[in-house]
Amino acid sequence: MTKDPGARGPVLDRRSLLRTGGALAVGAGALGGAATLGNLVSAATAPRGVATEELRIGYLPITDAAPLLVAHGDGYFEQQKLIVGRPVLFRSWSSLMEAFLTKQVDLIHLLMPSAVQLRYVLGADVKMVSWNHTGGGAITVAPHINDVSELAGTQVAIPGWWSIHNMLVQRVLRANGLTPVARTAPSRGDGTVELVVMGPADMIPALATGSISAFTVADPFNAGAVARGVGSLHMLLDEVWRDHACCVTVVHEDLIDKRPDTVQALVDSAVAAQLGIRADRSAAAAILSGRGYLPQPPTAVEVAMAGTVADPAGGPDRPRIDFHPYPFPSFTEELVRQMRQTVVDGETRFLDGLDPARVHRELVDDRFVRASIERHGGPAALGLPTSLTRHERLLS
């Protein structure tokens, strides 16, 4: 183990990383067979991609990526005089992270817990510059499941060990007297539920065949299962952690150092796209489907982007997904605390002694999004509190 001269904290060398044996375990079988810690270590230590003026975006085909995709499809990047190639679709988080680490792509949307890992396990120069969205994830169950207690003795699919989906479904299970386990056969008598990592595209077929009893993932896969009649929406994850972030926009630190104006323009474009989405969600859904960014059925994308659900607290109906760019420090800090309580099939020692406030200071660079919020009408225009502070609300 070495010390990072940039004061990021401990950085593992290649040999140390391989000894951790799964700290970034996101599930090889679930991610098209390509995902192991070794793949990411190799990517982190491989020669970097060739520099080019054209910016490259990597994404998974989920609504979490909507701001970056709409920014491309609706001309927001062009308005900022940015040269941005068509976003590159990846089928797994592992392949997306490998492409980012080797700089085959310049910016990506990424599960925020995975961004924490990239920085504190691999020592990657990742910086989070804005949130992509809030909410947008759900728990979908097989049609015969009427209560969470009925998941005892079954398998539930998650998109990755270090995902907000895994963290929050575990809270739901525990709140209902169940115990989440990994690599352990589930027992109805013991009230255990085995969590298995599965690629989002595999979840609907697995639910349809009865291989799993439920899954938790980003839309439009939840909406897609309902549309096909193979699942029912049990709850939005926003009911567990109100207005939580799932995916965030990350770039390499050297892009910030060398091209800060470019980073500002990227963030400006994404924030403008968020405003556009909030103003006309159906139009945004049409862009995502019509231009081929999301290959799922257009009806599922429309429901995911424009659909609403009842507020369990009795307030107005809430959108399934919302779009706010500001990375609240309180969220980062609570995220680290919740990561410590999460069952994963992999190494967790990197969390020992990791100060939550320090993680926010080192991982997040909010200068660009703060400037962009002001340029686009201030916090209120984006549904944010004027103080840009908040209290985290975990509801289950």
Summary of the structure (lengths in Angstrom):
residues: 396
radius of gyration: 19.7
end to end distance: 38.4
largest distance: 61.1
contacts: 1441
relative contact order: 0.17
helix: 43%
strand: 17%
